[in-house]
Amino acid sequence: MAKKIFKIPVTWEASGTVEIEANSIEEAIQIFDETQDNIGLPTHSQYVDASFRREDEECISLRNLNI
């Protein structure tokens, strides 16, 4: 019997920097906090070591209902 293929949802983290124009670091942080939903992801980023994980069992089961 042929083996099935299952979809295992995973997550991982990346880190990077964004540039905020401001008069002080405090103001830059405030601007970031107020506008973070409108700021694009960094163009250069790095994988956060040991952040690669699978989702919980319930999420895996839901992903594979149609297999």
N, C-alpha and C positions, 0 to 999 in steps of 0.2 A: 504494500500500500504506500502510495506517495505521501510524503510529509506535507503538511499544510504550512502556509506562511502566515504568521501572526504579526499584527502591527502593535508595537510597543511604544506608546507615547513617551517622549523624553523631554527634559529641560536642561538648560545649561546657562551659565552666566558669562557675561563679557563686561569688561570695564574699559572706559575711555574718558575723554574730556570733551567738553563743549566750551565755546568762547562766548562770554557775556560781556557786553560793553556797559560799564558802570563807573561811578566815581570812587567806589570803595569796595572791598571784598564783602562787607555787610550788605551793601546795595546789590551787588552781583548775586549774592545768595538769595536775597529777597526777590529779585527779578526772576531768578530761576524757579523759586518756589511758586511764584504766581503764574508763570508761563510754561511750566515744564511739559504740559500736554501739547504745546505748539512747537516745541523744540525738536528738531530732527535728531536722529541717532548719530553718534560720532562716526566720521568717515574712517577713522583708524581706531581699532579696538583690539583688546587682547582677551583671550579665553581665561577665565578664572579657574585656576587649578582645582581639581577635585569637585567641580560643580556639576558634572554630567550625571544625571539621575533619571531613573524611570519614574513614571507617574504611579499613583497608588493602584491597587488591584481593581477597584471599582471602575476607574477610568479605563484601564486596560480591557476589562470585560465589555464595557460599552463600545469601545472602538472595534471590537471583533465580533459584534453581533451578526454582521452580515457575511461572515466568512463561512 
